[in-house]
Amino acid sequence: MSELRVPTLEVHAAVECADGRKFSGRVFIPATSPRHPGATRPEEWLNEPVPFFPFLSDDAEGPVLLNKREILVMSVPAAADDGDIPEGSDSPVRRVALEAEKRRLEGDLVIDMPRNQMRVLDYVNRAGAFITLRDGDTHHLVQKERITRVIEFREE
């Protein structure tokens, strides 16, 4: 039966649930993407329509299943998104603060959208349950339904 398994990559993840519980461990992301060369990116993976995913906690012997709807933020190393922005891309970067439940996260949104949809509003309203907020070496995957405010910092 092992020949029927999809090859995956282990990615370290810190998960914070909407109820405040926090878990540290690993998720298993497909090693190849059907949309582009290379591995599936964490945001693509979380935005797939299946409601549950396996999570292996650092202090557990076996995986548990987590419900995506209960995820507030999943933080992964930025390296897990390697190659997500093509070299030489002119996608605008917007500095924002996202307030979700009791959390406030600050970072950058890369607006990889069509030319006529380059606003933060367009980006957060696009399809998919999660968006990626970049904060240095960490990418925070934030569930959009849990976001109460998005504050864009204007360049002066």
C-alpha positions as CSV (number, residue, x, y, z in Angstrom):
1,M,0.0,0.0,0.0
2,S,2.9,2.4,0.4
3,E,3.1,2.8,-3.3
4,L,-0.3,4.6,-3.1
5,R,1.0,7.3,-0.7
6,V,1.7,10.8,-1.9
7,P,5.3,11.8,-1.2
8,T,5.4,14.6,1.4
9,L,7.8,17.0,3.0
10,E,7.8,17.5,6.7
11,V,7.4,21.2,7.6
12,H,7.8,22.5,11.2
13,A,4.7,24.4,12.2
14,A,3.4,26.3,15.2
15,V,-0.4,26.2,15.3
16,E,-2.5,28.5,17.4
17,C,-6.2,27.6,17.5
18,A,-9.1,30.0,17.9
19,D,-9.7,28.7,21.4
20,G,-6.2,29.7,22.4
21,R,-4.6,26.3,22.4
22,K,-1.1,26.1,20.9
23,F,0.7,23.2,19.3
24,S,4.2,22.8,18.0
25,G,5.1,20.1,15.6
26,R,5.1,19.1,11.9
27,V,2.7,19.0,9.0
28,F,3.1,17.0,5.9
29,I,2.9,18.9,2.6
30,P,2.9,17.2,-0.9
31,A,6.4,17.2,-2.3
32,T,5.1,18.2,-5.8
33,S,2.5,20.7,-6.8
34,P,0.0,20.2,-9.6
35,R,0.2,24.0,-10.3
36,H,3.9,24.8,-10.6
37,P,7.3,23.2,-10.4
38,G,8.4,22.2,-6.9
39,A,6.6,21.4,-3.6
40,T,3.1,22.5,-2.8
41,R,3.3,25.8,-0.8
42,P,1.8,25.9,2.7
43,E,-0.9,28.4,1.8
44,E,-1.9,26.3,-1.3
45,W,-2.0,23.2,0.9
46,L,-4.1,24.9,3.7
47,N,-6.5,26.3,1.1
48,E,-7.3,22.9,-0.3
49,P,-11.0,22.1,0.3
50,V,-10.5,19.2,2.8
51,P,-11.5,20.2,6.3
52,F,-8.9,18.1,8.4
53,F,-5.2,17.5,8.2
54,P,-2.7,15.4,10.1
55,F,-0.4,17.1,12.6
56,L,2.4,15.4,14.5
57,S,3.0,17.3,17.8
58,D,6.6,17.5,19.1
59,D,5.5,15.7,22.2
60,A,3.4,12.9,20.7
61,E,4.1,9.5,19.2
62,G,1.4,9.7,16.6
63,P,-0.4,12.3,14.6
64,V,-3.7,13.9,15.4
65,L,-6.2,15.4,13.0
66,L,-6.7,19.2,13.2
67,N,-9.8,21.0,11.8
68,K,-8.7,23.9,9.5
69,R,-11.8,26.0,10.6
70,E,-10.4,26.1,14.1
71,I,-6.9,27.3,13.1
72,L,-6.3,30.9,13.9
73,V,-2.7,31.1,12.8
74,M,-0.2,28.5,11.5
75,S,3.4,29.7,11.4
76,V,6.0,28.0,9.2
77,P,9.6,28.7,8.2
78,A,9.8,31.1,5.3
79,A,11.9,28.5,3.5
80,A,8.8,26.4,3.1
81,D,7.6,28.9,0.6
82,D,10.8,29.0,-1.4
83,G,10.2,30.1,-4.9
84,D,6.7,31.3,-4.3
85,I,7.5,34.8,-5.8
86,P,9.3,34.5,-9.1
87,E,12.6,36.2,-9.3
88,G,12.2,39.7,-10.7
89,S,8.6,39.8,-9.8
90,D,7.1,43.3,-9.5
91,S,4.3,42.3,-7.1
92,P,3.7,45.1,-4.6
93,V,4.5,44.5,-1.0
94,R,2.2,46.1,1.6
95,R,3.1,46.4,5.3
96,V,0.0,45.5,7.5
97,A,-1.2,44.5,10.9
98,L,-3.8,41.8,11.1
99,E,-6.0,41.5,14.1
100,A,-7.5,38.1,14.6
101,E,-9.3,37.1,17.8
102,K,-6.9,38.3,20.5
103,R,-3.8,38.3,18.3
104,R,-2.2,41.1,16.4
105,L,0.4,40.2,13.8
106,E,2.5,42.6,11.7
107,G,4.2,41.8,8.5
108,D,4.1,42.0,4.7
109,L,1.5,40.9,2.2
110,V,2.8,40.2,-1.3
111,I,0.0,41.3,-3.6
112,D,0.4,38.7,-6.3
113,M,-2.8,39.6,-8.1
114,P,-3.8,40.8,-11.6
115,R,-2.8,44.4,-12.4
116,N,-6.3,45.8,-11.8
117,Q,-6.5,44.2,-8.4
118,M,-3.5,45.4,-6.5
119,R,-5.1,46.7,-3.3
120,V,-4.9,45.0,0.1
121,L,-8.7,44.8,-0.1
122,D,-8.5,42.8,-3.3
123,Y,-5.9,40.5,-1.8
124,V,-7.8,39.6,1.4
125,N,-11.0,39.1,-0.6
126,R,-9.6,36.6,-3.0
127,A,-10.6,33.0,-2.8
128,G,-9.1,30.8,-0.2
129,A,-9.5,30.5,3.6
130,F,-5.9,31.5,4.5
131,I,-3.5,34.3,3.6
132,T,0.2,34.5,4.1
133,L,1.7,37.3,6.3
134,R,5.4,37.4,5.9
135,D,7.5,38.3,9.0
136,G,11.2,37.8,8.3
137,D,12.1,34.1,8.5
138,T,8.5,33.2,9.5
139,H,5.4,33.0,7.4
140,H,2.1,33.2,9.3
141,L,-0.9,31.6,7.6
142,V,-3.9,33.4,9.0
143,Q,-7.5,32.2,8.6
144,K,-9.4,35.1,6.9
145,E,-12.7,34.3,8.7
146,R,-10.9,35.0,12.0
147,I,-9.5,38.4,11.0
148,T,-11.4,41.3,12.5
149,R,-9.3,44.2,11.2
150,V,-6.6,44.8,8.6
151,I,-4.5,47.9,9.1
152,E,-2.4,49.0,6.2
153,F,0.7,51.1,7.1
154,R,1.0,53.8,4.5
155,E,4.5,54.7,3.1
156,E,5.4,58.3,3.8
